[in-house]
Amino acid sequence: METRRIGIILNGVTGRMGTNQHLDRSVCAIIREGGIKVNDDLTLMPDPILTGRNNEKLAALAKKYGENTIGKSFPYTTDLQGALDGNFGEYDVFFDSSGTLQRGQFIEMATSAGKAIYCEKPTATSVKEALRIAKLVEESNLKNGVVQDKLWLPGLRKVKQLKEEGFFGKILSVRGDFGYWVFTGMDPERPAQRPSWNYRKEDGGGIMIDMFCHWQYVISNLFGPIKRLVAYGSTDISERRDENQNVYPSNADDSAYAIFELEDGTICQFNSSWCIRVRRDDLLTIEINGTKGSAVAGLREVRIQSDENTPKPVWNPDVEQPIDFYENWSLVPNSIDYDNAFKIQWEEFLRHVAIDAPWNYTLREGARGVQLAELGMRSWKEKKWVEVESI
């Protein structure tokens, strides 16, 4: 049995997502489980080095997660170029979860160093830049990928299974509702639970550039290619308080509403907002209605109602509603143990790097997400439907 080391430069993991989902729940979790067992003859073992700008934060993360994972601190450095050049050992993969506006320059550096490249979304704030870095990496024949984690959520995997089994019949419509109330930080007892740059347009913030990248791969992979869209955005809250307790103008869109028409005519509506209080099953719910049945999916659970279990409502506002519309829905059981969605995609990408396993989630796919966000902003500005051209 061969245990093959696979070195990973983890750049920008001092942020919330980088620390929790990528460092702790993905890379460290894989190491703690004994690596990725490819077959009876091969196991892949990640070996990370942490890079970033803040030496103190890096040292604290390296100590905490290293000691909990391998019994000693992970290596770390603020010298990213040195790590790419091999000054601290040989590394195969460069991963970036830094700010969106910095991603292009880091990918250029990793490309010059000949590393396989994996990064968070969005890959850029414009489709021109997203395609530029995708082409740069493609022309260098480097393996590459972008995080598209929601495809591995238990809820969406169950939806995919229902669709493949023909439960829905012909799908007529899809409606997604995403969001929750993000505190403004004005009340010191309730600090904001998202970083302040998310609400500054000049720093790459905005819910459309964030969430439309998700909706592109969710819709395309589960329901089909998007033909055209119409969208509207809004900046609902104009002032927030940042991590240093300074009040700043929040000028990025914090709510967005869109209708996507698919190539087969199916209509998908997605509402996204950081200014909404939740009264639904989960922070994200997706309702799918078909001729044979419907489903409402959350992040983990899915409830279904078949045609034969559908009640027959009669409109009469003068009497109390006799039907409990939450009845006649059944919970889809867990058929397997569902692992962390980010971790599953990490495992697939590392298999792709090490043994050339199949992989579809490239930087070009990431560019398609940026394209959808850019078209959403164009539709909002021009107040009209826009076509989604193939890239």
C-alpha positions as CSV (number, residue, x, y, z in Angstrom):
1,M,0.0,0.0,0.0
2,E,1.4,3.4,-1.1
3,T,0.6,6.5,0.9
4,R,1.3,9.4,-1.5
5,R,1.9,12.8,-0.1
6,I,0.1,15.6,-1.9
7,G,1.3,19.0,-0.8
8,I,-1.2,21.9,-0.7
9,I,-0.6,25.6,-0.3
10,L,-3.6,27.0,1.5
11,N,-3.7,30.7,0.8
12,G,-6.1,33.1,2.5
13,V,-7.6,30.6,4.9
14,T,-7.7,33.1,7.8
15,G,-11.2,34.1,6.7
16,R,-14.3,32.4,8.0
17,M,-14.9,30.1,5.0
18,G,-11.2,29.3,4.6
19,T,-10.8,28.3,8.2
20,N,-14.0,26.5,8.8
21,Q,-14.8,24.8,5.6
22,H,-11.5,24.3,3.8
23,L,-8.9,24.0,6.5
24,D,-10.8,22.4,9.4
25,R,-13.7,20.4,7.8
26,S,-11.9,19.5,4.6
27,V,-8.2,19.2,4.6
28,C,-7.8,18.5,8.3
29,A,-10.7,16.1,8.3
30,I,-9.2,14.1,5.4
31,I,-5.9,13.9,7.3
32,R,-7.6,12.8,10.5
33,E,-9.5,10.1,8.6
34,G,-6.2,8.6,7.3
35,G,-6.2,10.3,3.8
36,I,-8.1,9.5,0.7
37,K,-8.2,5.8,-0.1
38,V,-8.1,5.7,-3.9
39,N,-7.9,1.9,-4.1
40,D,-6.3,-1.0,-2.2
41,D,-2.8,0.1,-3.4
42,L,-3.0,3.9,-3.0
43,T,-3.9,6.4,-0.4
44,L,-3.5,10.2,-0.9
45,M,-2.3,12.2,2.2
46,P,-2.7,16.0,2.1
47,D,0.2,17.9,3.6
48,P,-0.7,21.6,3.9
49,I,1.2,24.8,4.4
50,L,-0.7,28.0,5.3
51,T,0.0,31.3,3.6
52,G,-1.4,34.7,4.0
53,R,-0.6,38.3,5.0
54,N,-1.1,38.2,8.8
55,N,1.7,36.3,10.5
56,E,-0.1,36.2,13.9
57,K,-3.3,34.8,12.5
58,L,-1.4,32.2,10.5
59,A,0.6,31.1,13.5
60,A,-2.5,30.7,15.6
61,L,-4.3,28.7,13.0
62,A,-1.3,26.5,12.2
63,K,-0.8,25.7,15.9
64,K,-4.5,25.0,16.7
65,Y,-5.4,22.9,13.7
66,G,-2.0,21.3,13.2
67,E,-1.8,20.1,16.8
68,N,-5.4,18.8,16.6
69,T,-4.6,17.0,13.3
70,I,-1.0,15.9,13.2
71,G,0.2,16.6,16.8
72,K,2.3,19.6,15.8
73,S,1.9,22.9,14.2
74,F,1.4,23.1,10.4
75,P,4.0,25.0,8.5
76,Y,3.1,28.6,7.6
77,T,4.5,31.7,6.0
78,T,3.7,35.1,4.7
79,D,6.1,34.5,1.8
80,L,3.7,33.1,-0.8
81,Q,6.2,33.4,-3.6
82,G,8.7,31.5,-1.6
83,A,6.1,28.7,-1.0
84,L,5.4,28.6,-4.7
85,D,9.1,28.5,-5.5
86,G,9.7,25.5,-3.2
87,N,11.6,27.3,-0.5
88,F,9.6,25.5,2.2
89,G,9.2,22.1,0.5
90,E,7.5,20.8,-2.6
91,Y,3.8,21.4,-3.0
92,D,1.6,20.2,-5.8
93,V,-1.6,22.2,-5.3
94,F,-2.3,25.9,-4.8
95,F,-5.6,26.8,-3.2
96,D,-7.0,30.3,-2.8
97,S,-9.8,31.6,-0.6
98,S,-8.6,35.2,-0.3
99,G,-10.6,38.2,-1.5
100,T,-12.1,38.0,-4.9
101,L,-10.2,41.1,-6.2
102,Q,-6.8,39.5,-5.3
103,R,-7.6,36.1,-6.8
104,G,-6.3,36.8,-10.3
105,Q,-2.8,37.8,-9.2
106,F,-2.5,34.8,-7.0
107,I,-3.6,32.5,-9.8
108,E,-1.0,34.1,-12.1
109,M,1.7,33.4,-9.5
110,A,0.6,29.8,-9.1
111,T,0.4,29.3,-12.9
112,S,3.9,30.5,-13.3
113,A,5.0,28.1,-10.6
114,G,3.2,25.2,-12.5
115,K,0.9,24.3,-9.7
116,A,-2.5,22.6,-9.9
117,I,-5.0,25.4,-9.0
118,Y,-8.2,25.2,-6.9
119,C,-10.0,28.3,-5.6
120,E,-13.1,29.7,-4.1
121,K,-15.9,31.4,-6.1
122,P,-16.4,33.9,-7.5
123,T,-13.2,33.6,-9.5
124,A,-13.4,37.3,-10.4
125,T,-15.9,40.2,-10.4
126,S,-16.1,40.4,-14.3
127,V,-16.5,37.7,-16.9
128,K,-13.6,39.2,-18.8
129,E,-11.2,38.7,-15.9
130,A,-12.7,35.2,-15.1
131,L,-12.1,34.1,-18.7
132,R,-8.6,35.6,-18.7
133,I,-7.4,33.5,-15.8
134,A,-9.2,30.4,-17.0
135,K,-7.5,30.7,-20.4
136,L,-4.1,31.4,-18.7
137,V,-4.4,28.2,-16.7
138,E,-5.7,26.2,-19.6
139,E,-2.9,27.3,-21.9
140,S,-0.4,26.2,-19.3
141,N,-2.1,22.7,-19.2
142,L,-2.6,22.9,-15.5
143,K,-5.3,21.0,-13.7
144,N,-7.7,23.5,-12.1
145,G,-11.0,23.8,-10.3
146,V,-13.4,26.1,-8.6
147,V,-15.5,25.4,-5.5
148,Q,-19.1,24.5,-6.4
149,D,-20.0,23.0,-3.0
150,K,-23.7,23.1,-3.1
151,L,-23.9,20.3,-5.6
152,W,-22.8,18.0,-2.7
153,L,-25.3,19.2,-0.2
154,P,-27.5,16.3,1.0
155,G,-30.7,18.1,0.0
156,L,-29.5,18.7,-3.6
157,R,-28.2,15.2,-3.9
158,K,-31.6,13.9,-3.0
159,V,-33.2,16.2,-5.5
160,K,-30.9,14.9,-8.2
161,Q,-31.8,11.3,-7.2
162,L,-35.5,12.1,-7.4
163,K,-35.1,13.6,-10.8
164,E,-33.2,10.6,-12.1
165,E,-35.9,8.3,-10.8
166,G,-38.5,10.3,-12.7
167,F,-40.4,11.3,-9.5
168,F,-41.2,14.8,-10.8
169,G,-42.4,13.9,-14.3
170,K,-42.0,17.0,-16.4
171,I,-40.5,19.7,-14.3
172,L,-42.6,22.9,-14.6
173,S,-41.0,25.3,-12.3
174,V,-38.3,25.8,-9.7
175,R,-38.3,28.4,-6.9
176,G,-35.3,29.1,-4.7
177,D,-35.4,31.2,-1.5
178,F,-32.0,32.0,0.1
179,G,-30.9,34.3,2.9
180,Y,-31.2,35.5,6.4
181,W,-30.8,38.6,8.5
182,V,-27.2,39.8,8.6
183,F,-26.8,42.1,11.6
184,T,-25.6,45.6,10.8
185,G,-23.1,45.7,13.6
186,M,-24.7,48.9,14.9
187,D,-25.7,47.1,18.1
188,P,-22.4,46.1,19.9
189,E,-24.3,43.2,21.5
190,R,-25.1,41.7,18.0
191,P,-22.0,42.0,15.7
192,A,-22.4,41.3,12.0
193,Q,-21.9,37.6,11.2
194,R,-20.5,38.3,7.7
195,P,-17.3,40.3,6.8
196,S,-17.8,43.9,6.0
197,W,-16.3,43.7,2.5
198,N,-19.3,41.8,1.4
199,Y,-21.3,45.1,1.5
200,R,-18.8,47.3,-0.2
201,K,-18.9,47.3,-4.0
202,E,-15.4,48.6,-4.4
203,D,-14.1,45.5,-2.5
204,G,-15.9,43.0,-4.6
205,G,-19.0,42.8,-2.4
206,G,-22.6,42.2,-3.4
207,I,-25.1,39.4,-3.2
208,M,-25.5,39.1,-6.9
209,I,-21.8,38.4,-7.6
210,D,-21.8,36.0,-4.6
211,M,-25.0,34.0,-5.1
212,F,-25.6,34.0,-8.9
213,C,-22.3,32.0,-9.2
214,H,-24.0,29.4,-7.0
215,W,-27.3,29.5,-8.9
216,Q,-25.5,29.0,-12.2
217,Y,-24.0,25.6,-11.3
218,V,-27.0,24.5,-9.2
219,I,-29.5,25.2,-12.0
220,S,-27.3,24.0,-14.9
221,N,-26.3,20.7,-13.2
222,L,-29.8,19.9,-11.7
223,F,-32.3,21.3,-14.2
224,G,-30.6,22.3,-17.4
225,P,-28.7,25.2,-19.3
226,I,-30.0,28.7,-18.7
227,K,-31.1,30.5,-21.8
228,R,-31.9,34.0,-20.6
229,L,-32.7,36.0,-17.4
230,V,-34.2,39.1,-15.9
231,A,-33.0,40.4,-12.5
232,Y,-33.3,43.2,-10.0
233,G,-31.0,44.1,-7.2
234,S,-31.3,46.4,-4.2
235,T,-29.2,47.9,-1.5
236,D,-31.7,47.7,1.4
237,I,-29.4,48.8,4.2
238,S,-27.2,51.8,3.5
239,E,-24.9,51.8,6.6
240,R,-23.2,49.1,8.6
241,R,-20.4,48.9,11.2
242,D,-17.2,47.0,10.3
243,E,-14.8,44.8,12.3
244,N,-13.0,47.9,13.7
245,Q,-16.3,49.4,14.9
246,N,-16.3,52.0,12.2
247,V,-19.5,53.0,10.4
248,Y,-19.2,52.6,6.6
249,P,-21.6,53.1,3.7
250,S,-22.8,49.7,2.4
251,N,-23.2,50.4,-1.3
252,A,-23.3,46.9,-2.7
253,D,-26.5,45.0,-3.4
254,D,-27.7,43.0,-0.4
255,S,-30.9,41.6,-2.1
256,A,-31.4,40.2,-5.6
257,Y,-34.4,38.7,-7.4
258,A,-34.2,36.8,-10.6
259,I,-36.1,34.7,-13.1
260,F,-34.1,32.3,-15.2
261,E,-35.6,30.7,-18.3
262,L,-34.0,27.4,-19.2
263,E,-33.4,26.1,-22.7
264,D,-36.3,23.7,-22.4
265,G,-38.6,26.5,-21.2
266,T,-38.6,25.7,-17.5
267,I,-38.8,28.7,-15.3
268,C,-36.6,29.1,-12.2
269,Q,-37.1,31.9,-9.8
270,F,-34.4,32.7,-7.1
271,N,-34.6,35.3,-4.4
272,S,-31.5,36.1,-2.5
273,S,-31.3,38.5,0.5
274,W,-29.2,39.3,3.5
275,C,-32.1,41.5,4.8
276,I,-34.7,38.9,5.4
277,R,-35.9,37.1,8.5
278,V,-36.3,33.3,8.0
279,R,-39.7,31.6,8.2
280,R,-39.2,28.6,6.1
281,D,-37.5,25.2,6.5
282,D,-33.9,26.3,6.1
283,L,-31.7,29.2,5.1
284,L,-31.9,27.9,1.5
285,T,-35.1,26.1,0.2
286,I,-35.7,25.1,-3.4
287,E,-39.2,24.0,-4.4
288,I,-39.5,21.9,-7.6
289,N,-43.0,21.4,-9.1
290,G,-43.6,18.7,-11.7
291,T,-46.5,17.0,-13.4
292,K,-46.1,13.9,-11.2
293,G,-44.9,15.4,-7.9
294,S,-43.2,18.2,-6.1
295,A,-40.3,18.6,-3.6
296,V,-39.1,21.2,-1.2
297,A,-35.4,20.8,-0.5
298,G,-33.4,22.4,2.3
299,L,-29.7,22.1,2.8
300,R,-30.1,18.6,4.2
301,E,-33.7,17.5,4.2
302,V,-36.2,17.1,1.3
303,R,-39.9,16.7,1.6
304,I,-42.0,15.4,-1.3
305,Q,-45.7,15.3,-2.3
306,S,-46.7,13.0,-5.1
307,D,-49.7,13.7,-7.5
308,E,-51.9,11.2,-5.7
309,N,-51.2,12.8,-2.3
310,T,-52.0,16.3,-3.5
311,P,-55.0,17.9,-1.8
312,K,-57.7,19.7,-3.7
313,P,-57.9,23.3,-2.4
314,V,-61.0,25.4,-3.0
315,W,-60.7,29.2,-2.8
316,N,-63.0,30.5,-0.1
317,P,-61.5,33.3,2.1
318,D,-64.7,33.6,4.1
319,V,-64.0,30.4,6.1
320,E,-61.0,29.1,8.0
321,Q,-58.7,27.1,5.7
322,P,-59.7,23.5,6.2
323,I,-56.5,22.0,4.7
324,D,-53.2,21.8,6.5
325,F,-50.8,22.3,3.6
326,Y,-47.9,20.9,5.7
327,E,-49.6,17.5,5.7
328,N,-49.3,15.0,2.9
329,W,-45.6,15.7,2.5
330,S,-43.2,12.9,3.3
331,L,-39.5,13.1,4.3
332,V,-37.0,11.6,1.8
333,P,-34.9,9.2,4.0
334,N,-31.1,9.3,4.1
335,S,-29.9,6.5,1.9
336,I,-26.2,7.1,2.7
337,D,-24.1,9.0,5.3
338,Y,-23.7,12.4,3.8
339,D,-20.2,14.0,4.3
340,N,-19.3,17.7,4.3
341,A,-19.9,19.1,0.8
342,F,-16.7,21.0,0.7
343,K,-14.7,18.0,1.8
344,I,-16.2,15.8,-0.9
345,Q,-15.2,18.2,-3.6
346,W,-11.7,18.5,-2.2
347,E,-11.4,14.7,-2.3
348,E,-12.6,14.6,-5.9
349,F,-10.2,17.4,-6.9
350,L,-7.2,15.7,-5.2
351,R,-8.0,12.5,-7.0
352,H,-8.1,14.5,-10.3
353,V,-4.7,15.9,-9.6
354,A,-3.1,12.6,-8.4
355,I,-4.6,10.0,-10.8
356,D,-6.4,12.1,-13.4
357,A,-9.9,11.1,-12.1
358,P,-12.8,12.8,-14.0
359,W,-13.4,16.4,-13.1
360,N,-15.9,19.0,-14.5
361,Y,-15.7,22.0,-12.2
362,T,-12.9,24.0,-13.8
363,L,-12.1,27.7,-13.8
364,R,-14.1,28.0,-17.0
365,E,-17.2,26.7,-15.1
366,G,-16.4,29.4,-12.6
367,A,-16.4,31.9,-15.4
368,R,-19.9,30.9,-16.3
369,G,-21.0,31.7,-12.8
370,V,-19.4,35.2,-13.0
371,Q,-21.1,35.6,-16.4
372,L,-24.5,35.0,-14.9
373,A,-23.8,37.5,-12.1
374,E,-22.6,40.1,-14.6
375,L,-25.7,39.5,-16.8
376,G,-27.9,39.9,-13.7
377,M,-26.4,43.3,-13.0
378,R,-26.8,44.3,-16.6
379,S,-30.4,43.2,-16.6
380,W,-31.0,45.2,-13.4
381,K,-29.3,48.3,-14.9
382,E,-31.0,48.1,-18.3
383,K,-34.4,46.8,-16.9
384,K,-34.7,44.1,-19.5
385,W,-34.3,40.4,-20.2
386,V,-30.8,39.4,-21.4
387,E,-29.6,36.3,-23.2
388,V,-26.9,34.0,-21.8
389,E,-24.4,33.2,-24.5
390,S,-22.2,30.2,-24.5
391,I,-18.7,30.6,-23.2
